[in-house]
Amino acid sequence: MNVTAFLKSPQQQATGPMVVLHGANRYLRQTAFEAVCANVFRQTDDADTEFSTTRLTGKDAELKTVLDELRTVSMWGGQRLVAVDDADEFVTKNRAGLEKYLEHPAKAAVLVLLLKTWRKNTRLAKRLAKIGLDVECKDLSGRELVRWLAGSCQEQHGCRLPQDAARLLIELSGTELGSLEQELEKLAAYVLPRKQIDSDDVRLLVGGWKAETTFAMTGAVRDGDLGAAVEHLDKLLAAGEAPQRILGGLNFVFRRLAKATEAARSGIPLRAALKQAGVFPNEIDSSSRYLRRIGRPRAEKLFRILLTADEQMKGGSRIAEQLQLESLLVQLSGRLPDE
């Protein structure tokens, strides 16, 4: 079971005698573990939960110790939970013993294994699939990450997070879920008493002055004000912003316009194509005007222009990085004649 599906309704998933939380994303493994604990102990007081839970580290855990803990009757009655963190090595060493345990597991205890890799073709995995719970905690990306952010924002903070704001948050903060959750918490507190986090909120609170200036630069290019765009570029470079990050900001905006151009070529109306490509709603009018201004021949070259700039910035050119960026602004503005 995928972790996103599990976290939507963990209380509806039977744990059985063993739960395996596996995958590269430690944050999701921990989040799923907390949900499993809440499910196992949902009718138990917090104080009782503390005494009914044992958590061990995989490299130090011995099978005998784990099994003894599982078979120890809780002094408070009810369920016991034994967890083994970083359990990859523990499972490899004790696979046969765990298989044997699952033949006659403790009736009032749950074993939780948190590990990176889980081989589903083993007898242990096949036995678990019949009587336990297997939750895959892989890294999230793309639309799945956007949906997860929006859902988490609504459930944890009572705030709506539109897709465009979620995508901008990912662009500015990266894909590490712990960091994204911290940013969501700050944003939710910032927008009170509003119940929606917009792109402008993300840009201001997460991106700060440099992000604001980067978007002002891309807006000036889009509006045909090349002088203002170069002025913003100079301010960013003077403030120590890395040229690669500035190029990343340009890519973030103009790749979407390139995608919209490709979609429009297939017959989709331009405004619909811009929305589909992920252009922010309040920028659709200006983006439409930009593409009409530079004309289809140049718009169809946006991908190639951006790709060439990326290759040159990564060592494909001996020209100073500032001059490369200034040249790119000129090309994107539509000031150069078509080749």
C-alpha positions as CSV (number, residue, x, y, z in Angstrom):
1,M,0.0,0.0,0.0
2,N,1.2,3.5,-0.9
3,V,1.8,5.7,2.1
4,T,-0.4,8.5,0.8
5,A,-3.3,6.1,0.5
6,F,-2.6,4.8,4.0
7,L,-2.4,8.2,5.6
8,K,-5.8,9.2,4.2
9,S,-7.5,6.7,6.5
10,P,-5.0,4.8,8.7
11,Q,-7.7,3.9,11.2
12,Q,-9.4,1.7,8.6
13,Q,-6.3,-0.4,7.9
14,A,-5.8,-3.5,10.1
15,T,-2.2,-3.8,11.3
16,G,-2.2,-7.5,12.0
17,P,0.8,-8.8,14.0
18,M,3.4,-7.0,11.9
19,V,3.7,-3.7,10.0
20,V,6.5,-2.9,7.6
21,L,7.1,0.7,6.7
22,H,9.7,0.8,3.9
23,G,11.1,3.3,1.4
24,A,13.7,6.0,1.0
25,N,11.6,8.8,2.6
26,R,12.4,8.8,6.4
27,Y,9.9,11.6,7.0
28,L,7.1,9.6,5.6
29,R,8.2,6.5,7.4
30,Q,8.0,8.4,10.7
31,T,4.6,9.9,9.8
32,A,3.3,6.5,8.9
33,F,4.7,5.1,12.2
34,E,2.9,7.7,14.2
35,A,-0.4,6.9,12.4
36,V,0.2,3.2,13.1
37,C,0.7,3.9,16.8
38,A,-2.5,6.0,16.9
39,N,-4.3,3.2,15.3
40,V,-3.0,0.5,17.7
41,F,-3.5,2.6,20.8
42,R,-6.6,4.6,19.8
43,Q,-8.5,3.5,22.9
44,T,-5.5,3.8,25.2
45,D,-4.5,6.8,27.4
46,D,-1.3,8.6,26.5
47,A,0.4,7.5,29.7
48,D,-0.4,3.9,29.1
49,T,0.9,4.1,25.5
50,E,4.4,5.2,26.7
51,F,4.7,2.1,28.8
52,S,3.3,-0.2,26.1
53,T,5.8,0.8,23.4
54,T,9.3,-0.4,22.9
55,R,11.5,1.2,20.2
56,L,14.9,-0.4,19.2
57,T,17.6,0.4,16.7
58,G,18.2,-2.2,14.0
59,K,21.9,-2.5,14.4
60,D,21.6,-3.1,18.1
61,A,18.4,-5.2,18.1
62,E,18.6,-8.9,18.8
63,L,15.8,-11.2,17.6
64,K,15.4,-12.8,21.0
65,T,15.0,-9.4,22.7
66,V,12.4,-8.3,20.1
67,L,10.4,-11.6,20.5
68,D,10.6,-11.4,24.3
69,E,9.2,-7.8,24.2
70,L,6.4,-8.9,21.8
71,R,5.4,-11.8,24.1
72,T,5.6,-9.8,27.3
73,V,2.0,-9.0,28.5
74,S,1.4,-5.3,29.0
75,M,1.0,-4.5,32.7
76,W,-1.8,-2.2,31.6
77,G,-3.6,-4.8,29.5
78,G,-4.4,-4.1,25.9
79,Q,-1.9,-3.9,23.0
80,R,1.9,-3.8,23.0
81,L,3.9,-2.2,20.2
82,V,7.6,-3.0,19.4
83,A,9.3,-1.0,16.7
84,V,12.7,-1.6,15.1
85,D,14.2,1.5,13.4
86,D,16.7,1.2,10.5
87,A,15.8,-2.5,10.4
88,D,17.4,-3.5,7.0
89,E,20.2,-5.4,8.6
90,F,18.0,-6.8,11.3
91,V,15.6,-8.3,8.7
92,T,18.5,-9.7,6.6
93,K,20.0,-11.4,9.6
94,N,16.7,-12.7,11.1
95,R,14.5,-13.4,8.1
96,A,14.0,-17.0,9.0
97,G,13.3,-16.2,12.6
98,L,10.7,-13.6,11.6
99,E,9.0,-16.1,9.2
100,K,8.8,-18.6,12.1
101,Y,7.4,-15.9,14.4
102,L,4.6,-15.0,12.0
103,E,3.4,-18.7,12.1
104,H,2.4,-18.1,15.7
105,P,2.6,-14.4,16.5
106,A,1.7,-12.8,19.8
107,K,-2.0,-12.0,20.0
108,A,-1.7,-8.7,21.8
109,A,1.3,-7.2,20.2
110,V,2.4,-5.5,16.9
111,L,5.9,-5.5,15.5
112,V,6.7,-2.5,13.3
113,L,9.8,-2.6,11.1
114,L,11.0,0.7,9.6
115,L,13.5,0.1,6.8
116,K,14.6,1.4,3.4
117,T,14.3,-1.8,1.3
118,W,11.7,-4.5,1.4
119,R,12.0,-7.5,-0.9
120,K,8.5,-8.5,-1.8
121,N,9.5,-11.8,-3.4
122,T,10.5,-13.4,-0.1
123,R,8.5,-15.8,2.0
124,L,8.5,-13.3,4.8
125,A,7.0,-10.6,2.5
126,K,4.4,-13.0,1.1
127,R,3.4,-14.1,4.6
128,L,3.1,-10.5,5.8
129,A,0.9,-9.7,2.8
130,K,-1.7,-12.2,4.1
131,I,-1.8,-11.3,7.8
132,G,0.0,-7.9,8.2
133,L,0.4,-4.5,6.7
134,D,3.0,-3.3,4.1
135,V,3.3,0.5,3.6
136,E,5.6,1.9,0.9
137,C,7.1,5.3,1.9
138,K,8.9,6.3,-1.3
139,D,9.8,9.9,-2.2
140,L,7.0,12.0,-3.6
141,S,7.4,14.1,-6.7
142,G,5.4,15.9,-9.4
143,R,1.6,15.8,-9.0
144,E,1.7,13.4,-6.2
145,L,3.8,15.7,-4.1
146,V,1.5,18.7,-5.0
147,R,-1.6,16.7,-3.9
148,W,0.1,15.6,-0.7
149,L,1.0,19.2,0.2
150,A,-2.5,20.4,-0.5
151,G,-4.0,17.6,1.6
152,S,-1.5,18.1,4.5
153,C,-2.2,21.8,4.5
154,Q,-5.9,21.3,4.7
155,E,-5.8,18.6,7.4
156,Q,-3.0,19.9,9.6
157,H,-3.5,23.7,9.3
158,G,-7.1,24.1,8.0
159,C,-5.8,26.1,5.0
160,R,-6.4,25.6,1.3
161,L,-3.3,25.4,-0.8
162,P,-4.0,25.8,-4.5
163,Q,-1.8,23.9,-7.0
164,D,0.1,27.0,-8.3
165,A,1.0,27.9,-4.7
166,A,2.1,24.3,-3.9
167,R,4.3,24.2,-7.1
168,L,5.9,27.5,-6.2
169,L,6.6,26.3,-2.6
170,I,8.3,23.2,-4.0
171,E,10.3,25.3,-6.4
172,L,11.5,27.6,-3.6
173,S,12.0,25.0,-0.8
174,G,12.8,21.8,-2.6
175,T,11.1,18.4,-2.1
176,E,12.2,17.5,1.4
177,L,8.9,16.9,3.2
178,G,10.1,18.0,6.7
179,S,11.2,21.4,5.3
180,L,8.0,21.8,3.4
181,E,5.9,21.0,6.5
182,Q,7.8,23.7,8.4
183,E,7.1,26.2,5.6
184,L,3.4,25.3,5.6
185,E,3.2,25.9,9.3
186,K,4.7,29.4,8.9
187,L,2.5,30.2,5.9
188,A,-0.7,29.1,7.7
189,A,0.1,31.3,10.7
190,Y,1.0,34.2,8.4
191,V,-2.2,34.2,6.4
192,L,-4.6,34.2,9.4
193,P,-7.5,34.9,9.5
194,R,-7.6,33.9,5.8
195,K,-8.0,30.2,5.1
196,Q,-6.0,30.1,1.8
197,I,-2.3,30.4,1.0
198,D,-1.7,32.1,-2.3
199,S,1.3,32.2,-4.6
200,D,2.1,35.8,-3.4
201,D,2.2,34.6,0.2
202,V,4.7,31.8,-0.7
203,R,6.8,34.2,-2.8
204,L,6.9,36.8,0.0
205,L,7.4,34.6,3.0
206,V,9.4,31.7,1.6
207,G,11.3,33.3,-1.2
208,G,12.0,36.6,0.4
209,W,13.6,39.6,-1.4
210,K,15.5,37.6,-3.9
211,A,12.5,35.6,-5.1
212,E,10.5,38.8,-5.4
213,T,13.2,40.4,-7.5
214,T,13.5,37.3,-9.7
215,F,9.8,37.3,-10.4
216,A,10.0,41.0,-11.1
217,M,12.7,40.3,-13.6
218,T,10.8,37.6,-15.4
219,G,7.7,39.8,-15.4
220,A,9.7,42.6,-17.0
221,V,10.9,40.3,-19.7
222,R,7.4,39.1,-20.3
223,D,6.1,42.7,-20.5
224,G,8.9,43.7,-22.9
225,D,10.7,46.0,-20.5
226,L,14.2,44.8,-21.1
227,G,15.8,47.7,-19.2
228,A,14.0,46.9,-16.0
229,A,14.8,43.2,-16.4
230,V,18.5,43.9,-16.7
231,E,18.3,46.3,-13.7
232,H,16.7,43.5,-11.6
233,L,19.4,41.1,-12.8
234,D,22.1,43.5,-11.7
235,K,20.5,43.8,-8.2
236,L,20.4,40.0,-7.8
237,L,24.0,39.5,-8.8
238,A,25.2,42.4,-6.6
239,A,23.3,40.7,-3.7
240,G,25.3,37.5,-4.2
241,E,22.5,35.4,-5.9
242,A,24.1,32.5,-7.8
243,P,23.8,32.8,-11.6
244,Q,22.5,29.2,-11.6
245,R,19.6,30.1,-9.3
246,I,18.7,33.1,-11.4
247,L,18.7,30.8,-14.5
248,G,16.5,28.4,-12.5
249,G,14.0,31.2,-11.9
250,L,13.9,32.0,-15.6
251,N,13.4,28.3,-16.4
252,F,10.6,28.1,-13.9
253,V,8.6,30.7,-15.7
254,F,9.5,30.3,-19.4
255,R,9.4,26.5,-19.5
256,R,5.7,26.8,-18.7
257,L,5.2,29.2,-21.5
258,A,7.1,26.8,-23.8
259,K,4.8,24.0,-22.7
260,A,1.8,26.1,-23.4
261,T,3.0,26.9,-26.9
262,E,3.4,23.2,-27.6
263,A,-0.1,22.5,-26.3
264,A,-1.5,25.4,-28.4
265,R,0.0,24.0,-31.5
266,S,-2.1,20.9,-31.0
267,G,-5.3,23.0,-31.1
268,I,-5.9,23.8,-27.4
269,P,-6.9,27.5,-26.9
270,L,-4.0,29.5,-25.6
271,R,-5.5,30.5,-22.3
272,A,-6.4,26.9,-21.6
273,A,-2.9,25.8,-22.6
274,L,-1.4,28.3,-20.2
275,K,-3.5,27.1,-17.4
276,Q,-2.7,23.5,-18.2
277,A,1.0,24.3,-18.3
278,G,0.9,25.6,-14.7
279,V,1.0,29.3,-15.3
280,F,-0.3,31.2,-12.3
281,P,-3.9,32.4,-12.8
282,N,-3.0,36.1,-12.2
283,E,-0.3,35.8,-14.9
284,I,-2.3,34.2,-17.7
285,D,-3.3,37.5,-19.3
286,S,0.2,38.9,-19.4
287,S,1.6,35.5,-20.5
288,S,-0.9,35.4,-23.4
289,R,0.1,38.9,-24.4
290,Y,3.8,38.0,-24.3
291,L,3.4,34.9,-26.5
292,R,1.3,36.9,-29.0
293,R,3.9,39.7,-29.0
294,I,6.9,37.5,-29.7
295,G,5.0,35.5,-32.2
296,R,4.7,31.7,-32.7
297,P,8.1,31.2,-34.5
298,R,10.1,32.5,-31.6
299,A,7.7,31.0,-29.0
300,E,8.3,27.6,-30.5
301,K,12.1,28.1,-29.9
302,L,11.7,28.8,-26.1
303,F,12.7,25.3,-25.1
304,R,15.8,25.4,-27.3
305,I,16.8,28.8,-26.0
306,L,16.5,27.6,-22.4
307,L,18.3,24.4,-23.0
308,T,21.2,26.2,-24.8
309,A,21.5,28.6,-21.9
310,D,21.6,25.8,-19.4
311,E,24.3,24.0,-21.3
312,Q,26.4,27.1,-21.6
313,M,26.0,27.9,-17.9
314,K,27.3,24.4,-17.0
315,G,30.6,25.0,-18.7
316,G,29.7,25.1,-22.4
317,S,30.7,28.7,-22.8
318,R,33.7,30.8,-21.7
319,I,31.6,34.0,-21.7
320,A,31.1,35.6,-18.2
321,E,27.9,34.3,-16.5
322,Q,26.5,37.8,-16.2
323,L,26.8,38.3,-20.0
324,Q,25.2,34.9,-20.6
325,L,22.2,35.9,-18.5
326,E,21.9,39.3,-20.1
327,S,22.0,37.6,-23.5
328,L,19.3,35.2,-22.4
329,L,17.0,38.1,-21.2
330,V,17.4,39.7,-24.7
331,Q,16.5,36.4,-26.4
332,L,13.5,35.8,-24.2
333,S,12.2,39.3,-24.6
334,G,11.9,38.8,-28.3
335,R,14.2,41.7,-29.1
336,L,16.5,39.7,-31.4
337,P,15.4,38.9,-35.0
338,D,14.4,35.4,-35.7
339,E,17.2,33.2,-37.0
